[in-house]
Amino acid sequence: MSELILDILVLIIEDLEDDYSTLFNCLLVNKIWCKTTVPILWKNFLNYAFFKFKYVSLIKIFSLYLSEESKILLTENGIDFHLPFISKKPLFNYISFLKSIVIFDISKVFEVCFYTKLVENQKEIIENIFYNIIFNQCSSIKCLDLSHEFYEKKYEMVNYIELKDQLSNLVEFTCTQYIDEKIFYTLAEICVNIRKLEIRKRNKNNDGLFKLIQAQKQLEYFCYRGRKSRTCDWDIFCKEMGEALIKHANTLKHFNTPIRLCIPLITLNSFVNLETLMLGYSTNYINDLHLIKLPKLQYLKVCYLTKVRELIQNTGGFLKRIEIYKPLVEAEEIIKIIRVVYQHCPQLEYFCFPFVDKVGDILEELLLNCNYLKKIIMNGYYLDGDILLRILIKSTSKKLQHIEINGDWKFSVKELEGFLNNWKERKCLLYLKFDLNSHCPKKEFSNIFHKFIDDGVLDCNSCIFNN
C-alpha cells in the first residue's frame, strides 16, 4: 500500500514540474516528499536558471563538486569569486538528476554575478571545469540545447560530447545551423534515438546536420525556426533538407515551420502519418497546397488562406484543432473555409479564425454541426459583439467551455447578461474572455462577470480587456 501511495505521489509531483513555486513548497513537507521532489525539480533546472539569483545558486552548488585539482587550477589562475569551498557533501547529488542541458556562456554568468572581467584563458578554464562536471555527473541526458550563439564557433564543444555514453539516450535536441559540422558528425554516431528536433537561426547547408537527421531511428517531431540567409541558396537547402527528412516519412508525426517551409512542398505528401502541420507567416506564396493530402492530420495551423480550404478537404476527417491567423481577410475567403471545416471536420474540438462581417450565418452552421467543439477563438476589429453572442448561444455542442473574442468589439450590457443567463441553463462552466471597445463601460461589464462567476456560470479566470 505504501508503494502505491508513493507512486501516486510521484505522479502528482511530476504533474507540477513546471510549477516551480509549488515544487519548492513540496520540499518542505517531509523527508519522503523532499526525496521525491528533488529529482523532478532538478530535471530541467538549467532550462529556467536564467535569473541572477539562480545563477549564483547554481555556481554555489557546482562549487561543491569541484575536485581538488580544479580548485587549485582556479586559484592559480586568479579566479576567486569569494565562494567558500565546502568540504561537506550535499544530501543529494543534484547534478546527477539533470535530464535537460542547455549550453550557455557560463563564463559570462560568472562575470555578471560577480562584477568582474575574465580574460580568455580564465574563460576557457571555467568552461572546461563546468561542462566536465555536468557531463561526468549526468547519467542519462534526455534533452540537449546547443542553440546559444556563443558556441556556434566553439569547436572544442565537440570535446565535451565526444564518446559520451550519457548522450546515447538523447530524445530532444535543439541547435543552430552554424554549429561546426564535427559536432553534428559526432552526435550522429552517438545519438540515434532523437524524437524531437528543433533547428534555429538562418539556413546553412551543413552536411553534418543533414547526417544527424538521417541517422535517427524514429524522428517524430521536427521544428524549423530558421530564416532565409542571403549567402546560402534557399532552394538547394530545401532540397537537401527534404532528402534528409524523407527517411522519416513513416515516423514523422509533427511538422512545425513557424516562419518558413524548409522543404519542397510536395515532400509533405510523403509524411503519411503526419498529425500536426504548422505553416508560418512567410509561407503565403505557396499556391500548390491543394496538391497535399494528409489523411491522418489532426492539428492544422496556418497564417494565410491560400489553398487552405483545399488542404482541409484533403484530410481524412480527423482534424480536431484548426488555427488560422491572418489579420485582414475577405469575407468570402473565410466563409468558404468555415463551410469546408464543418463539412469535413466532424471531430473538431478547437477552432481559431479571423471574424469579419457577413460570417455570422456560416458560423451558425458550424456551431450546429460541430458537436465536439470545446474551444473557439475569434479575432476581429471594430465589430458588433451582440450579434456574435446571439450566434454563439445556438451552439449544440455540450462540450463548448471556452470562448475568446479578441480585437476590438462593441457589446451591450443587456445582450451579455442575456447570453450568460441563457448559458446558465446548460449547467456547464464557461471560460469567457473578450476585448472590449474603449467606448464600452468596462465597470458595468466587470460587475456582470463577477455576478456570474459567483453564480457558478463563468470560470473564475474569465476576463475582460479594454482596448
Buried (B, 14 or more C-beta within 10 A) or exposed (E): EEEEEEEEBBEEBEEBBEEBEEBEEBBEEEEEBBEBBBBBBBBBBBBEBEEEEBBBBBBEBBBBBBEEEBEEBBEEBEBEBEBEEEEEEEEEBBBBBBBBBBBBBBBBBBBEBBEEEBEEEBBBBBBBBBBBBBBBBBEEBBBBBBBBEBBBEBEEBBBBBBEBEBBEBBBBBBBBBBBBBEBBBBBBEBBBBBBBBBBBBBBBBBEBBBBBBBBBEEBBBBBBBBEEBEEBEBEEBBBBBBBBBBBBBEBBBBBBBBBBBBBBBEBBBBBEBBBBBBBBEBBBEBEEBBBBBBEBBBBBBBBBBBBBBBBBEBBEEBBBBBBBBBEEBEEEBBBBBBBBBBBBBEBBBBBBBBBBEEBBEBBBBBBEBBBBBBBBBBBBBEBBBBEBBBBBBEBEBEBBBBBBBBBBBBBBEEBBBBBBEBBBEBEEBBBBBBBBBEEBEEEEBBEBBEEBBEEEBBBEEBBBEBE
